[in-house]
Amino acid sequence: MTPLAVPADPVPGGRPGDVDRATALSGELSGRGVHGIVLSYVDTAGVARVKTVPTAKLASAAAWGVGMSPVFDTFLANDSIVTTDVLGSPDGDLRLYPDLDGLVVLAGQPGWAWAPVDRITQEGDRHPGCTRTFLRRIVAEAEQRHGVTFRAAVEIEWAVGQGPSASGEFVPALSGPAYGAIRQVELSDYTADLLAAFAAQGVEVDQLHPEYAAGQFEISVGALDPVAAADRSVLARQTIRAVAGRHGYVVSFAPAVFAEGVGNGGHLHLSVWRDGINLHAGGDRRYGMTAEAESFAAGVLAHLPALTAVTAPSPASYLRLKPSQWAGVFTAWGRETREAAVRIVTGTQGLREQAANLEVKPVDLAANPYLALGSVIAAGLDGVTSSAPLPEEITGDPARLEPAEAKSRGVRRLPASLAEAVAEFRGDKVLRGALGVVLADAVIAVREGEIAAVAGLDDERIAAAYRWKY
């Protein structure tokens, strides 16, 4: 594997060559009937937000960016605003710069193209609250300090409903059994159009299938470098929603569409590479891992309680994170063990050098993918730096372990509420240090704002409050 280039930070006047490139792209896109560009970012609460510009203004956006208030870093999912000592006021401005390498014509939204953005200050400095910039920095530092690169992918589960419903209720658009052929037939036209849209957009789809919960489907896409993988996750959800709308459906990516039952996950898959070699295969440690791959997994495992404030950031996330539902709610790892929070995926014999990776399961699609991937990588690298040992693996369901055995094996329950997760995050100096003070404080403020927003609500009302936010 050849390491993929990490895009440079934007600068006033444009990255080298970007203005000429954007001018050419603008003409090309206009000739293809594209009238506008969606400039896409994800806020601290995990909500995808956008600004748009006419296609003719793409070169201007590449040169000078598009204005946006820093206040969006402290928006809640319900659009209320909280504050930190530096964020949340009406003062100031940022510039959104499209990454032209990520620009895609949207097959599900005729007339539109899409591009991820980085945010810088008016003075041209990195904005410390920009999560895409944060992830790019973490990836660059990993290569500089450890000589490693990464391959990553985000699984996407969503529920397809009849709609739209003025009442906000969710009525499944299909009735067949979990994983059933009936479901595939019922939504055959929608899913075929979805596959066609992904192909037109250059998104490699590994599989698309009906899932377990009511109205639920899952799509798995090919692995990329982490920044591109996070971009792809946002683009994929934009596409899934747009194609559904053209068929008269609504979709929910919420962690818990209902208070009870299995919710929507957003599991992260991650592998560490050096000089074209996958460190999760061909090594002399358990299941072919190298010593560094084991330590990386150990670092993720050690920081998981605090990571949940990032990977499971919504009060609704904790309706999903329940034992014995394959959500991975204990600090445990195992090979192909779907109840383990960290699942070691070896891949099939003959493909392991490419396919071996680790899956982090207590993640849902309320999570900002840039923030989640960057935080998980920072946790893993902390394990590599300290040569952390990977403890004994578990098999089966860790919920069945006797308390004494669980304690002796280091298996503990992950936070059962967002408040518990925030407390863990506050105490984790490694994660807060990786994010930096501004971003770490924004995470805490937004999570505490979400907790306050649902105070006194029962589980059904919490699920309803977030059903259509993600």
C-alpha positions in Angstrom: 0.0 0.0 0.0 1.3 3.4 -1.0 0.6 6.0 1.7 -2.1 8.4 0.5 -1.3 12.1 0.4 -2.8 14.1 3.2 -4.2 17.5 1.9 -2.4 20.6 3.1 -4.1 23.2 5.3 -5.9 25.9 3.3 -4.4 29.4 3.2 -5.8 32.8 2.2 -5.5 33.0 -1.5 -5.9 29.3 -1.9 -3.7 26.2 -1.7 -1.1 26.1 -4.6 -2.9 25.4 -7.8 -6.4 25.3 -6.3 -7.8 28.5 -7.8 -6.9 27.5 -11.4 -8.1 24.0 -10.7 -11.4 25.3 -9.3 -11.9 27.7 -12.2 -11.5 24.7 -14.6 -13.8 22.6 -12.4 -16.4 25.3 -12.4 -16.7 25.3 -16.1 -16.7 21.5 -16.3 -19.4 21.2 -13.6 -21.6 23.8 -15.2 -21.4 21.9 -18.5 -22.7 18.8 -16.6 -25.7 20.7 -15.3 -24.3 21.3 -11.8 -25.6 24.5 -10.4 -24.4 24.5 -6.8 -21.7 23.1 -4.5 -22.6 21.8 -1.0 -19.8 22.7 1.4 -20.1 20.1 4.1 -18.8 19.9 7.7 -19.9 18.1 10.9 -20.3 20.0 14.1 -19.2 18.9 17.6 -22.7 17.4 18.3 -22.3 15.2 15.2 -24.8 17.0 13.1 -23.9 17.4 9.4 -24.3 21.1 8.5 -23.7 22.9 5.2 -23.3 26.1 3.3 -23.7 26.2 -0.5 -22.3 28.3 -3.3 -23.2 28.6 -6.9 -20.9 26.6 -9.2 -19.6 29.9 -10.6 -18.3 30.8 -7.1 -16.2 27.7 -6.6 -12.9 29.5 -7.5 -13.7 32.3 -5.1 -14.4 29.7 -2.3 -11.1 28.0 -3.1 -9.2 31.3 -2.9 -10.9 33.0 0.0 -13.2 30.6 1.6 -16.8 31.1 2.7 -17.7 32.8 6.0 -19.1 30.9 9.0 -19.5 31.8 12.6 -17.4 29.9 15.2 -20.6 29.6 17.2 -21.5 26.4 15.3 -18.8 24.5 17.3 -21.1 24.7 20.3 -24.5 24.0 18.6 -26.5 21.2 20.2 -28.5 18.7 18.1 -31.6 20.7 18.8 -29.9 23.9 17.5 -29.5 25.5 21.0 -26.1 27.0 21.7 -23.9 26.5 24.7 -20.6 28.3 25.4 -17.1 27.7 26.5 -14.6 30.4 27.5 -13.7 31.0 23.8 -16.6 29.5 21.8 -20.4 30.1 21.6 -20.4 34.0 21.4 -21.8 35.9 18.4 -18.3 37.4 17.8 -15.8 36.4 15.1 -15.7 34.6 11.7 -14.1 31.6 10.1 -13.5 30.7 6.5 -14.7 27.4 5.0 -12.3 26.0 2.3 -13.5 23.2 0.0 -11.1 20.3 -0.4 -11.2 19.9 -4.2 -9.8 16.4 -4.0 -13.0 15.4 -2.2 -15.4 17.1 -4.6 -18.1 14.8 -6.0 -21.0 15.3 -8.3 -24.1 14.1 -6.4 -25.9 11.4 -8.3 -28.8 11.4 -5.8 -29.2 15.2 -6.1 -29.2 16.3 -9.7 -27.8 19.8 -10.1 -25.5 19.6 -7.1 -21.9 18.7 -6.2 -20.5 18.1 -2.7 -17.1 18.9 -1.1 -15.8 18.6 2.5 -14.3 21.7 4.0 -11.5 22.7 6.4 -11.9 25.8 8.5 -9.3 28.5 9.2 -9.4 31.9 10.9 -9.5 35.1 9.0 -5.8 35.5 9.8 -5.1 32.2 8.0 -4.5 30.0 11.1 -5.9 26.6 11.7 -9.2 26.8 13.6 -8.6 24.7 16.8 -12.3 23.5 16.7 -12.2 22.1 13.2 -12.5 18.4 13.5 -11.4 17.6 10.0 -8.2 19.6 10.6 -7.8 17.7 13.9 -7.9 14.3 12.2 -5.5 15.4 9.5 -3.1 16.6 12.2 -3.3 13.3 14.1 -2.7 11.3 10.9 0.3 13.5 9.9 1.8 13.3 13.4 1.5 9.5 13.4 3.5 9.2 10.2 6.1 11.7 11.4 6.6 10.2 14.9 5.8 6.5 14.4 6.2 6.0 10.6 2.7 4.6 10.3 -0.3 5.2 8.1 -3.9 4.0 8.5 -6.7 2.5 6.5 -10.2 3.2 7.9 -13.9 2.7 7.1 -17.1 3.5 8.9 -20.0 1.1 8.8 -23.4 2.8 8.2 -26.7 1.5 9.6 -29.9 3.3 9.0 -33.7 2.8 9.3 -35.9 3.4 6.2 -39.4 4.8 7.0 -42.6 5.7 5.3 -43.0 9.4 5.2 -42.5 12.1 5.7 -44.5 12.1 8.9 -45.7 15.4 10.4 -45.9 13.8 13.8 -42.3 12.8 13.9 -43.2 9.1 14.3 -41.2 6.4 12.6 -43.1 3.8 10.5 -40.9 1.2 8.9 -41.0 1.1 5.1 -40.6 -2.7 5.0 -42.0 -5.6 6.9 -39.8 -8.6 6.2 -37.7 -10.5 8.8 -34.2 -9.4 9.8 -31.6 -10.0 7.1 -34.4 -11.4 5.0 -34.8 -11.7 1.3 -38.3 -10.2 1.6 -36.7 -6.9 2.8 -34.4 -6.8 -0.2 -37.3 -7.3 -2.6 -39.5 -4.8 -0.8 -36.9 -2.0 -1.3 -35.3 -3.4 -4.4 -35.8 -0.2 -6.5 -34.4 2.1 -3.8 -31.4 0.0 -3.0 -30.6 -0.5 -6.7 -30.7 3.2 -7.2 -28.5 3.6 -4.2 -25.9 1.3 -5.5 -26.0 3.1 -8.9 -25.5 6.5 -7.1 -22.6 5.2 -5.1 -21.0 3.8 -8.3 -21.5 7.1 -10.1 -19.8 9.0 -7.2 -16.8 6.6 -7.2 -17.7 5.1 -3.8 -16.6 1.5 -3.5 -19.4 -0.6 -1.9 -18.4 -3.9 -0.3 -21.9 -4.9 0.7 -25.4 -3.7 1.2 -27.9 -5.8 3.1 -31.0 -5.8 5.3 -30.2 -5.6 9.0 -31.8 -6.6 12.3 -33.9 -3.7 13.5 -37.2 -2.5 12.1 -36.7 -1.0 8.6 -32.9 -1.3 9.0 -30.2 -1.6 6.3 -26.4 -1.6 6.5 -23.8 -0.6 3.9 -20.1 -1.3 4.1 -17.7 0.8 2.0 -14.1 0.3 1.1 -11.3 1.5 3.4 -9.3 4.7 2.7 -7.0 6.9 4.7 -8.8 8.2 7.8 -9.6 11.7 6.5 -11.0 10.4 3.2 -12.9 7.6 5.2 -14.6 10.3 7.3 -15.4 12.3 4.2 -16.9 9.2 2.6 -19.0 8.5 5.7 -20.6 12.0 5.5 -21.0 11.7 1.7 -22.6 8.2 2.0 -25.2 9.5 4.4 -26.0 12.5 2.2 -26.5 10.1 -0.7 -28.6 7.5 1.3 -30.9 10.3 2.5 -31.2 11.9 -1.0 -32.0 8.7 -2.9 -34.5 7.7 -0.2 -36.3 11.1 -0.6 -36.6 10.5 -4.4 -38.4 7.3 -3.6 -40.7 8.9 -1.0 -38.9 7.5 2.0 -37.4 9.1 5.1 -34.3 7.7 6.8 -32.9 7.9 10.4 -29.3 7.3 11.3 -30.1 8.0 15.0 -28.5 5.6 17.6 -31.9 4.6 18.8 -34.9 5.1 16.5 -37.0 3.6 19.3 -36.3 3.4 23.1 -36.2 -0.4 23.0 -34.4 -2.8 20.7 -31.3 -2.7 18.6 -30.2 0.7 17.3 -28.1 2.1 14.5 -24.4 1.6 14.8 -21.5 3.2 13.1 -18.6 0.8 13.9 -15.1 2.0 13.0 -12.7 -0.3 11.2 -9.0 0.6 11.4 -5.7 -0.9 10.5 -2.2 0.4 11.0 0.4 0.2 8.2 4.1 0.7 7.8 6.0 0.7 4.5 3.1 -1.0 2.7 2.7 -3.7 5.3 -0.4 -4.3 7.4 0.8 -4.5 11.1 -2.4 -6.6 11.9 -1.2 -9.5 9.8 1.9 -11.6 9.4 3.2 -10.8 12.9 4.3 -13.2 15.6 1.7 -12.2 18.2 -1.9 -13.4 18.6 -3.8 -13.9 15.4 -0.9 -12.6 13.3 -0.7 -9.2 15.0 2.6 -7.5 15.4 3.6 -6.2 18.8 2.7 -2.7 17.7 -0.7 -3.8 16.5 -1.4 -5.4 19.9 -0.3 -2.3 21.7 -2.4 -0.1 19.4 -5.5 -2.3 20.3 -4.5 -2.1 24.0 -4.4 1.7 23.8 -7.9 1.8 22.3 -9.2 -0.6 24.9 -7.6 1.4 27.8 -9.2 4.7 26.7 -12.6 3.3 25.7 -14.5 4.6 28.7 -13.4 8.2 27.9 -13.7 7.6 24.1 -17.4 6.9 24.5 -18.0 10.7 25.1 -16.8 11.0 21.5 -18.0 7.8 19.8 -21.4 7.7 21.6 -22.1 11.4 22.0 -25.9 11.6 22.3 -28.2 10.8 25.2 -29.9 8.4 22.7 -26.5 6.6 22.2 -27.0 5.0 25.7 -30.4 3.5 24.7 -28.4 1.5 22.2 -25.4 0.7 24.4 -26.9 -2.2 26.3 -25.3 -5.6 27.2 -26.0 -8.7 25.0 -27.1 -6.7 21.9 -23.8 -6.8 20.0 -23.1 -3.2 20.9 -19.8 -3.9 22.7 -20.3 -2.3 26.1 -17.5 -3.9 28.0 -13.7 -3.2 28.0 -13.0 -6.5 26.3 -11.5 -7.7 23.0 -11.7 -10.9 21.1 -11.3 -12.4 17.6 -14.5 -12.2 15.7 -16.4 -11.7 19.0 -19.3 -9.4 18.3 -20.0 -8.7 22.0 -16.4 -7.4 22.5 -15.9 -3.6 22.3 -12.8 -4.2 20.2 -13.2 -7.0 17.7 -10.1 -8.4 16.0 -10.9 -9.1 12.4 -8.3 -11.4 10.8 -10.0 -11.8 7.4 -10.1 -15.0 5.3 -7.0 -17.0 4.7 -5.4 -15.6 1.6 -6.7 -12.0 2.1 -5.4 -11.4 5.6 -2.5 -9.1 4.6 -5.0 -6.7 3.2 -8.1 -7.4 5.3 -7.0 -7.7 8.9 -8.1 -4.8 11.1 -9.6 -4.0 14.4 -13.3 -3.0 14.7 -14.4 -0.5 17.5 -18.0 -1.3 18.2 -19.3 1.3 20.8 -19.7 3.9 18.0 -22.8 5.2 16.4 -23.7 7.7 13.7 -24.3 10.6 16.1 -20.5 10.7 16.3 -18.6 13.2 14.3 -16.5 10.8 12.2 -13.5 13.1 12.1 -13.5 13.5 15.8 -14.2 9.8 16.4 -11.4 8.5 14.1 -8.9 11.0 15.4 -9.6 10.2 19.0 -9.4 6.4 18.5 -6.1 6.8 16.6 -4.7 9.0 19.4 -5.8 6.4 22.0 -4.1 3.6 20.0 -0.9 5.5 19.5 -0.8 6.1 23.3 -0.7 2.3 23.6 2.1 2.1 21.0 4.2 4.7 22.7 4.0 2.9 26.0 4.2 -0.6 24.5 1.0 -1.4 26.3 0.3 -5.1 26.7 -3.0 -6.5 25.3 -4.8 -8.4 28.1 -6.3 -11.8 27.8 -9.1 -12.0 25.2 -12.6 -13.0 25.9 -15.0 -15.3 24.1 -18.7 -15.3 24.3 -20.7 -12.6 26.1 -18.8 -10.7 28.8 -22.0 -9.9 30.5 -22.1 -13.5 31.7 -18.8 -13.3 33.5 -19.0 -13.4 37.3 -18.0 -10.0 38.9 -14.8 -11.4 40.4 -13.7 -13.0 37.1 -14.6 -9.8 35.1 -12.5 -7.8 37.6 -9.5 -10.1 37.4 -9.6 -10.0 33.6 -9.9 -6.2 33.5 -13.4 -6.4 32.0 -15.5 -3.4 33.1 -18.8 -1.9 31.9 -18.4 1.1 29.7 -20.4 4.2 30.8 -24.1 3.6 30.9 -25.0 7.3 30.4 -23.6 10.3 28.6 -22.9 11.9 32.0 -20.7 9.0 33.0 -18.9 9.2 29.7 -18.2 12.9 30.1 -16.7 12.2 33.6 -14.4 9.7 32.0 -13.4 12.1 29.3 -12.7 14.9 31.8 -10.2 12.5 33.5 -8.4 11.3 30.4 -5.4 13.7 29.9 -4.3 11.8 26.8 -7.5 12.3 24.8 -8.0 15.9 26.0 -4.4 16.6 25.1 -4.8 15.2 21.6 -7.8 17.3 20.9 -6.4 20.4 22.4 -8.0 22.7 24.9 -10.5 24.4 22.6 -11.9 21.3 21.0 -11.9 19.3 24.2 -13.8 22.0 26.0 -16.3 22.2 23.2 -16.9 18.4 23.5 -17.5 18.7 27.2 -19.8 21.8 26.8 -21.8 20.2 24.0 -22.2 16.9 25.8 -23.3 18.6 29.0 -25.7 20.7 27.0 -27.3 17.6 25.5 -27.6 16.1 29.0 -29.4 19.2 30.2 -31.7 19.2 27.1 -33.2 15.9 28.0 -33.3 16.2 31.7 -36.5 14.6 33.0 -37.4 12.9 29.8 -38.1 9.2 29.7 -36.5 6.8 27.2 -39.2 7.1 24.6 -39.1 10.9 24.6 -35.3 10.8 24.4 -35.5 8.5 21.3 -38.0 10.8 19.8 -35.9 13.9 20.5 -33.0 12.6 18.4 -34.8 10.4 15.9 -34.4 12.9 13.0 -31.3 14.8 14.0 -28.6 12.7 12.3 
